[in-house]
Amino acid sequence: MDDLAKAIKEKYQQTLDSIASAARSVSRDSDTVKLVVVTKTQPLEIVQAVVQAGAKILGENYPEEGVMKIQSLGFQSGVEWHQIGHVQSRKAKLIAEHFNFLHSLDSLKLAQKINHFATELNRSLPVLLEFNVGAELSKSGWDAAREEQWQDLFIEIDAVLDLPHLQVRGLMCMPPLDVDVEASRFYFQKLVRLRDVFAKRFSQKNTANWDELSMGTSADYEVAIQEGSTLVRVGTKIVGARQYNK
């Protein structure tokens, strides 16, 4: 466990250093970028080592797996648990009850369900709106590939903003995978423009805050930071490849 914790701590610190370097390259303060260490499919000993390394935000893809880890590591104070993967409507209660933040709110239906359970629990959940900026059938999110159709999103986004137990904090995207990480830059820039459109369109909605942008993974987080990301989701660079039960 000591060797594992040491190795992960080194990778964690290296990632923080890379984040700071990327921020400096565009004259940003590195404190404006938060690192979400993605621990999906990783066993508890890996998660514990990540926390020991100093991680303050952990990201999970699968609600049930995330809840198991949250309950197992409940004694770890100061750690935020972020749901970053697609959420099926039938799992909305798990999100409302156990997680601190949702990156992947991708439909009005899901928003209404989570709001319902959050209301019952008398809590408010910070969320990010996920958009499919690359027209990929395999990706979740509101379709935002064509800028000339962005105004078609206004009605549903307005309805989400009216849900009293959800706190919209910004946007999230997953660009198409590409060998050249520079290819992601186009999609990150598109999400920033969409955020700006919403911030202007819904400027009278004082319940919303558009400051957060969840962009960038192990492959392209440095480019994402240069384009304005405030939350980078880094997994394999710190904890290694995903681990699956055989």
C-alpha positions as CSV (number, residue, x, y, z in Angstrom):
1,M,0.0,0.0,0.0
2,D,2.9,2.4,0.8
3,D,4.4,1.9,-2.7
4,L,1.1,2.3,-4.3
5,A,0.3,5.5,-2.4
6,K,3.8,6.9,-3.2
7,A,3.4,6.2,-7.0
8,I,-0.1,7.7,-7.1
9,K,1.0,10.8,-5.1
10,E,3.9,11.4,-7.6
11,K,1.5,11.2,-10.5
12,Y,-1.0,13.4,-8.8
13,Q,1.6,16.0,-8.1
14,Q,2.9,15.8,-11.7
15,T,-0.7,16.4,-12.9
16,L,-1.0,19.4,-10.7
17,D,2.3,20.8,-12.0
18,S,1.0,20.2,-15.6
19,I,-2.2,22.1,-14.8
20,A,-0.3,25.0,-13.4
21,S,2.0,25.1,-16.5
22,A,-1.0,25.0,-18.8
23,A,-2.7,27.8,-16.9
24,R,0.5,29.9,-16.9
25,S,0.7,29.5,-20.7
26,V,-2.4,31.6,-21.1
27,S,-1.8,33.9,-18.1
28,R,-4.4,32.1,-15.9
29,D,-4.1,31.5,-12.1
30,S,-3.9,27.8,-11.6
31,D,-6.2,28.1,-8.6
32,T,-9.0,28.7,-11.1
33,V,-8.7,25.1,-12.3
34,K,-9.9,22.2,-10.2
35,L,-8.6,18.7,-10.6
36,V,-11.3,15.9,-10.6
37,V,-9.5,12.6,-10.1
38,V,-11.5,10.0,-12.0
39,T,-11.7,6.7,-10.0
40,K,-14.3,4.8,-12.0
41,T,-13.8,1.0,-12.0
42,Q,-10.9,1.4,-9.6
43,P,-10.8,-0.6,-6.4
44,L,-11.0,0.9,-2.9
45,E,-7.3,0.7,-2.2
46,I,-6.7,2.9,-5.3
47,V,-9.3,5.4,-4.2
48,Q,-7.8,5.5,-0.7
49,A,-4.3,6.1,-2.1
50,V,-5.7,9.0,-4.2
51,V,-7.2,10.6,-1.1
52,Q,-3.9,10.1,0.7
53,A,-2.2,11.9,-2.2
54,G,-4.2,14.9,-1.4
55,A,-7.1,14.7,-3.9
56,K,-10.1,16.8,-2.9
57,I,-12.5,15.9,-5.7
58,L,-13.2,12.3,-7.0
59,G,-15.2,11.6,-10.1
60,E,-17.3,8.5,-10.8
61,N,-19.1,7.3,-13.9
62,Y,-21.5,4.7,-12.5
63,P,-23.9,5.7,-9.7
64,E,-24.0,2.4,-7.8
65,E,-20.2,2.0,-7.8
66,G,-19.9,5.6,-6.7
67,V,-22.3,5.1,-3.8
68,M,-20.5,2.0,-2.6
69,K,-17.2,4.0,-2.5
70,I,-18.9,7.0,-0.8
71,Q,-20.3,4.8,1.9
72,S,-17.1,2.8,2.3
73,L,-14.9,6.0,2.6
74,G,-17.4,8.1,4.4
75,F,-14.9,8.9,7.1
76,Q,-12.7,10.8,4.6
77,S,-13.5,14.4,5.4
78,G,-13.2,17.2,2.8
79,V,-13.6,15.0,-0.2
80,E,-16.2,15.9,-2.9
81,W,-17.8,13.2,-5.0
82,H,-18.7,14.2,-8.5
83,Q,-20.9,12.1,-10.9
84,I,-19.3,12.6,-14.3
85,G,-20.9,9.8,-16.4
86,H,-24.3,9.5,-18.0
87,V,-27.1,9.0,-15.6
88,Q,-30.2,6.9,-16.3
89,S,-33.4,8.5,-15.0
90,R,-34.1,5.5,-12.8
91,K,-30.9,6.3,-10.9
92,A,-31.7,9.9,-10.3
93,K,-32.4,9.3,-6.6
94,L,-28.8,8.0,-6.1
95,I,-27.4,11.2,-7.5
96,A,-29.7,13.4,-5.5
97,E,-29.0,11.6,-2.2
98,H,-25.3,10.8,-2.4
99,F,-23.3,13.0,-4.7
100,N,-22.0,16.6,-4.2
101,F,-22.0,17.6,-7.9
102,L,-23.3,16.4,-11.2
103,H,-21.3,17.1,-14.4
104,S,-23.6,15.3,-16.8
105,L,-27.1,16.6,-16.6
106,D,-28.2,15.9,-20.2
107,S,-32.0,16.2,-20.4
108,L,-35.0,18.0,-19.0
109,K,-36.5,14.6,-17.9
110,L,-33.4,13.8,-15.8
111,A,-33.4,17.3,-14.4
112,Q,-37.0,17.0,-13.3
113,K,-36.4,13.6,-11.7
114,I,-33.3,14.7,-9.7
115,N,-35.1,17.9,-8.6
116,H,-38.0,15.7,-7.4
117,F,-35.7,13.6,-5.2
118,A,-33.6,16.6,-4.1
119,T,-36.8,18.3,-3.0
120,E,-37.8,15.3,-0.9
121,L,-34.3,15.3,0.7
122,N,-34.4,19.1,1.2
123,R,-31.1,19.7,-0.5
124,S,-29.9,21.6,-3.6
125,L,-27.5,19.9,-6.0
126,P,-25.0,21.8,-8.1
127,V,-25.1,20.6,-11.7
128,L,-23.5,21.2,-15.1
129,L,-25.4,21.0,-18.4
130,E,-23.8,18.4,-20.7
131,F,-23.8,19.2,-24.5
132,N,-22.9,17.0,-27.4
133,V,-20.7,19.4,-29.4
134,G,-19.5,16.8,-31.9
135,A,-22.7,15.3,-33.3
136,E,-21.7,11.8,-32.0
137,L,-24.5,9.3,-31.7
138,S,-22.5,7.5,-28.9
139,K,-22.3,10.6,-26.7
140,S,-24.9,11.9,-24.3
141,G,-25.9,15.6,-23.9
142,W,-28.2,18.1,-25.6
143,D,-27.3,18.3,-29.3
144,A,-25.2,21.5,-29.7
145,A,-23.2,20.5,-32.8
146,R,-24.7,23.2,-35.1
147,E,-24.5,26.7,-33.8
148,E,-27.3,28.0,-35.9
149,Q,-29.7,25.7,-33.9
150,W,-28.6,26.8,-30.4
151,Q,-31.6,28.9,-30.0
152,D,-33.7,25.7,-30.1
153,L,-32.2,24.8,-26.8
154,F,-33.5,27.8,-25.0
155,I,-37.0,26.4,-24.0
156,E,-35.6,23.3,-22.3
157,I,-32.7,25.1,-20.6
158,D,-35.1,27.7,-19.3
159,A,-37.2,24.9,-17.8
160,V,-34.1,23.4,-16.1
161,L,-33.2,26.8,-14.6
162,D,-36.6,27.0,-13.0
163,L,-36.2,23.8,-11.0
164,P,-35.7,25.1,-7.5
165,H,-33.4,22.3,-6.1
166,L,-30.9,22.3,-8.9
167,Q,-28.1,24.9,-9.1
168,V,-26.8,25.3,-12.6
169,R,-23.1,26.2,-12.4
170,G,-22.0,25.9,-16.1
171,L,-21.5,23.4,-18.9
172,M,-19.7,20.2,-19.7
173,C,-18.7,18.3,-22.9
174,M,-16.8,15.3,-24.2
175,P,-15.2,16.1,-27.6
176,P,-14.7,13.4,-30.2
177,L,-11.6,11.3,-29.5
178,D,-8.7,12.1,-31.8
179,V,-5.0,11.1,-31.8
180,D,-4.2,14.8,-32.2
181,V,-5.2,16.5,-28.9
182,E,-5.2,19.8,-30.8
183,A,-8.4,18.6,-32.5
184,S,-10.2,18.9,-29.1
185,R,-9.5,22.7,-29.1
186,F,-12.3,23.4,-31.7
187,Y,-14.9,21.7,-29.5
188,F,-13.7,23.3,-26.3
189,Q,-14.0,26.7,-28.0
190,K,-17.5,25.8,-29.2
191,L,-18.6,25.0,-25.6
192,V,-17.2,28.3,-24.4
193,R,-19.2,30.2,-27.0
194,L,-22.4,28.2,-26.1
195,R,-21.8,29.1,-22.4
196,D,-21.5,32.8,-23.4
197,V,-24.8,32.6,-25.3
198,F,-26.6,31.1,-22.3
199,A,-25.1,33.6,-19.9
200,K,-26.4,36.4,-22.1
201,R,-29.8,34.8,-22.8
202,F,-30.5,33.9,-19.2
203,S,-28.8,36.9,-17.5
204,Q,-32.0,37.6,-15.6
205,K,-32.0,34.1,-14.0
206,N,-30.1,34.9,-10.8
207,T,-30.3,31.3,-9.7
208,A,-27.9,30.2,-12.4
209,N,-24.1,30.7,-12.5
210,W,-22.2,30.0,-15.8
211,D,-18.7,30.1,-14.4
212,E,-17.8,26.4,-14.5
213,L,-16.6,24.5,-17.6
214,S,-15.9,20.8,-17.2
215,M,-13.6,20.1,-20.2
216,G,-10.6,17.9,-20.6
217,T,-9.5,14.4,-19.7
218,S,-6.1,12.7,-19.3
219,A,-5.6,13.1,-23.1
220,D,-6.4,16.8,-23.6
221,Y,-6.7,18.6,-20.3
222,E,-3.9,21.0,-21.0
223,V,-5.6,22.2,-24.2
224,A,-8.9,22.4,-22.2
225,I,-7.3,24.6,-19.6
226,Q,-5.9,26.9,-22.3
227,E,-9.5,27.3,-23.6
228,G,-11.0,28.1,-20.2
229,S,-11.8,24.8,-18.4
230,T,-12.3,25.1,-14.7
231,L,-12.8,21.4,-14.0
232,V,-10.5,18.8,-15.6
233,R,-11.4,15.1,-15.3
234,V,-8.1,13.1,-15.1
235,G,-8.1,9.4,-14.4
236,T,-5.6,7.1,-16.3
237,K,-2.8,9.7,-16.0
238,I,-3.0,9.3,-12.2
239,V,-4.5,5.9,-11.4
240,G,-3.6,4.0,-14.5
241,A,-5.9,2.0,-16.8
242,R,-9.5,1.1,-15.8
243,Q,-9.8,-2.1,-13.8
244,Y,-12.8,-4.3,-14.5
245,N,-14.1,-7.3,-12.6
246,K,-13.3,-10.6,-14.4
